[in-house]
Amino acid sequence: MKITLDLPAPDLERICEMTGIRKKSPAIRKVLEDVLRLRRRAEISEKFLRGEWSAELEGFEAAKVQDRGTSQSLAELWRD
């Protein structure tokens, strides 16, 4: 689908500079894709923060305890 945009020249130059793409249409497309991707990530993050979504990580707590024990043992050995 084609659309027409009126953008100030400095904004268009900045878009091209930020994306590293010299051609205008591909640079604008890249910015829009990035914004949409970031917006989607924010929506997903909000669902996790509100508790709508969650993840079960089997063995996570046990691994965390084991890592702490290993770190403490290595720290004691280092001090000797």
C-alpha positions in Angstrom: 0.0 0.0 0.0 1.3 3.4 -0.8 0.8 6.6 1.2 2.1 10.1 1.0 3.7 11.8 4.0 4.6 15.4 4.6 7.7 15.4 6.7 10.0 18.3 7.5 13.4 17.9 5.8 15.4 17.9 9.0 13.2 15.0 10.3 13.7 13.0 7.2 17.4 13.6 7.3 17.5 12.5 10.9 15.5 9.3 10.1 18.0 8.5 7.3 20.9 9.2 9.7 19.5 7.1 12.5 18.7 4.1 10.3 21.8 4.3 8.2 19.7 4.0 5.1 20.1 6.7 2.4 16.9 6.1 0.5 13.8 7.8 2.1 11.1 5.1 1.7 13.2 2.2 3.1 14.4 4.4 6.0 10.9 5.4 6.9 9.8 1.7 6.6 12.6 0.7 9.0 11.6 3.3 11.6 8.0 2.2 11.4 9.0 -1.5 11.8 11.1 -0.7 14.8 8.4 1.4 16.5 5.8 -1.4 15.9 8.2 -4.0 17.3 8.9 -1.9 20.4 5.2 -1.2 21.0 4.5 -4.9 20.8 7.3 -5.7 23.3 5.8 -3.0 25.6 2.4 -4.6 25.4 3.8 -8.1 26.2 5.8 -6.7 29.1 2.7 -5.0 30.5 0.9 -8.3 30.4 3.6 -10.0 32.5 3.8 -7.1 34.9 0.0 -7.1 35.4 0.1 -10.8 35.9 -2.1 -11.7 32.9 0.8 -13.8 31.6 3.4 -15.8 33.5 6.1 -18.4 32.8 7.0 -21.5 34.8 10.7 -22.0 34.9 11.2 -25.6 36.2 14.3 -25.9 38.3 15.0 -22.2 38.3 14.9 -21.8 42.1 17.0 -24.9 42.7 19.6 -23.7 40.2 19.7 -20.3 41.8 20.4 -21.9 45.2 23.1 -24.1 43.7 24.8 -21.1 42.0 24.8 -19.2 45.2 26.5 -22.1 47.0 29.0 -22.5 44.2 29.8 -18.8 44.3 30.2 -18.8 48.1 32.5 -21.8 47.9 34.7 -20.2 45.3 34.8 -17.0 47.3 36.0 -18.9 50.3 38.6 -20.7 48.4 39.9 -17.4 46.9 40.3 -15.9 50.3 42.4 -18.7 51.6 
